[in-house]
Structures are given as structure tokens and as C-alpha cells.
Amino acid sequence: MRRRDFLAGMTAAAGLAAVAGPATAGAATVRSGAAQTTARAAASYPPADSLRALAAHVNLRIGMAVSPFDIATTTPDYNGVLKSQFSTATPENAMKWDAVEPEQGVFDFTDADEIVNFAEQNGMLVRGHTLLWHNQIPAWVTTGVSNGTISASQLKEFAFQRIQTEVSRYRGRIWQWDVANEFFTDTDPSMINPQDFWIQNLGEGIIAEAYRLVHQVDPHALLFYNDYNIAGEDGTNAKHDAAFAFVQGLLEQGVPIDGVGNQGHQDTQYGFSGTFQQDLAHFASLGLKVAITEADVRTFVNANQIPTDSLAPSAQSYYYTQMLYAALEVPQVISFTFWDESDNPNVSWVPGTFPGEGAATLWDANLNPKPQYFAVQQMLNLAAHAAPHHVATAPF
Ligand code: G3I
């Protein structure tokens, strides 16, 4: 059944999802506008009130960025939260070039293997991340390119050898590959970034070649283009329009691309995109699948990762539930992935990247669920269990 059928009862309550106060965490009791629902963790696994179980009712997979720390840590129980709440895993860093080939020709898939094995042992699909990106390129490559000891043809040879090696290692085990990541500029979002490492050194054609290579090596994987602010977050929709034209062009060239990922990194200091849902649907109109790939909502915090504004948690819940509502409304959205399990500055990427900001995730620095978690859980609860509405049926 399409997701829209479940959404009828949600519209009226949707706005409430964002402002529901923190429910009691113990019994996973959530207070919704419509009714108080005490969802006891079912004997079955994963718990019936988990994000993954609720989302499964509406054909949506809920994911998390995963690091070896998350798998190794059971006090507090990062490992337990990971396998009970999420049905997809994205290696946060373990599959990037600097992680898998730290020295030329010396491959190290230890962390990536651990994450893929953990995912498979816990019924989670894997989002491979990421093969062609200007960040986290091994130093032996960037140094060689900048001092001229690595020519353009060698750069392509090394990059494609790594892609061939990594993609064939996980052939048949990767649901979605983020083949290309973040090729548009922030300064002028209406175009491919001419200063991008790959564009500067090999030209824009390298992107299409990478997709063709990945599809040849693993025809099972869904191949995605992944970027941030391509659902109107830039305020002008220019980056969306550019990304749309870009993937449309790849499709017209017959390039094997199956989906677009909008990362979903939000900040309460900026407004929420008024075109978020329509932009997701616009990508879907190309016949593509869509994913929210790195959702988090940062805000200004003190040294203990506590928001400095008392309204922030409500605003953050609003941004999260607006992204989720849009994802639920667009049936071609097949997964919704959160980025980092907790606000702990050693776990979340935000404090180290945006000094003075943080509290971006669904769990606090001690891995306690926050109001944002319950707002997301409530919306999925409504999507999963909202009463069927009358559907127009042919008179008989
Ligand atoms: O592995 C080294 C370690 O050996 C060293 O001791 C340590 C100290 O500098 O650094 C470690 O590398 C860090 C790496 O994460 C692994 O933990 C890098 O410094 C750090 O910059 C890197 O940050 C990651 C960031 O991408 C890099 O651009 C974040 O964890 C990761 O969440 C973030 O994720 C990206 C997505 O891949 C693409 N979309 C944007 C998103 C946020 O930037």
C-alpha cells in the first residue's frame, strides 16, 4: 500500500508532532495529538515502537551513519540503539578513499568490513559512502597531484583502481552507493564547482565514467548522486535546479544513475525550506529514487551541548518532522538516514565543524533520547498506524 494511504489521519496531527513535549522515555510512551499511545516494546525484535519497525509499515528504511565506535560501545549502548532503531547503515568514514587506501596500493577494509558485517547480522541494508568526493582523499594522492608526481592519467588510474577494488569487494552487499558527492559550489550553487578537485584535474566527464564503472562492477547497487541543500535549503532553490539539471543530463547520456540523496543537514538559524517536499518530488519525477542521507538539525549550544535557546528543541523537532513528513509524502523516497547517534562531540561531526553549535542528533551526549527522537517516533507511529481513511470506490 502506498504511503499516502497512511497519511490521511496525519495531516491534522502533523503540526502537533513537532511540538509534542518530551514523552516518558521509559515505556516508550508517546503522547500524540490524537491519542496517548503506549507502545510497549514487543517481544519481537526489533521493538515494535522502534523507528525501523514503525517505518517498515510504510516501506521506508531508517538509517544511521555508523562508525566502529558505535558498534564497539555498549555503555552507553550505542550498539543496542544502532541495531534496534535502524534498518540501514552508512559507514560514516570507513569507506572513504583516505580510510580504505591510506598508502598507495595498500588497502585496509577493516572498519568497512566490520560495519558491513554488523549491518548484515542485524538486518540492515548498507549505503556505500562515497566514491568520488573532493574531501578525505588520501594524502599520497593530493600531495602527488599538487607536486606533479601524479599525472592526470595516473590520478584517474589510481581513483578507478580504488573504486574497482572497493566496489567489487562489496558486490551484492551494497543497497545504495553514493558514487558522486557534493560537486556544486556554495558560492555559486547554480553550477558544478570548477574548483572541485576532480573537475580541476580530470574534468566533468569523470563523474559519468565513475557511474559507468560502478555499475559495471556491481550491477546490483542503486547508484546515487548525494549532496546537501538541494531541496531548497539555500533559500533560492538554485542548487536544487542545478543538481536537477545535472542528473537529468546524466540520464539523457544513458549514465546508470538510480537516485538522488539530499543530505538534510539543517541549522535552526536558517529557515526551513519551503520547497523541500516539492524538490524531492521533482527529483522523483525523473524516474529516480530519492533518499534523505545525512539528516541532522544543529543549533547554538553551550559547552555541554545544551541549546542556548529554550525554543531550540521545538524548532529542531519541527525541522526533523518536516523533513520526515516530506519523505513520507513522496513514495519514491526509499530511505531516511540520520547522521551520528548522539550529541557527544566525539561522535557528532557538528561541534568540531561549527564551533558553538551542536545538539544536532536525536540522542543527547549521554545517549538519552531527546524530544526530537520522540517527535520523529510519533510521526512514524502516525504514518504506520493512522486509521485508514475512506477511499473513493467505484459505485457497485
Ligand atoms: O582518522 C583520523 C585519525 O587518524 C586522526 O587521529 C583524527 C584527528 O585529526 O582525524 C581522523 O580523521 C577524521 C575523520 O572524520 C574520521 O574520524 C577527520 O579529521 C575528520 O575531519 C573527519 O570528519 C568527517 C567529515 O565528513 C570529513 O569531511 C566526519 O566524521 C563525517 O561525519 C563527515 O561526513 C560528511 C559526509 O561524509 C558527506 N556530507 C557532509 C558530512 C559532514 O561533513
Residues whose N, C-alpha, C, O or C-beta is under 5 A from the ligand:
A	BS01	G3I	E92 N93 N135 W349
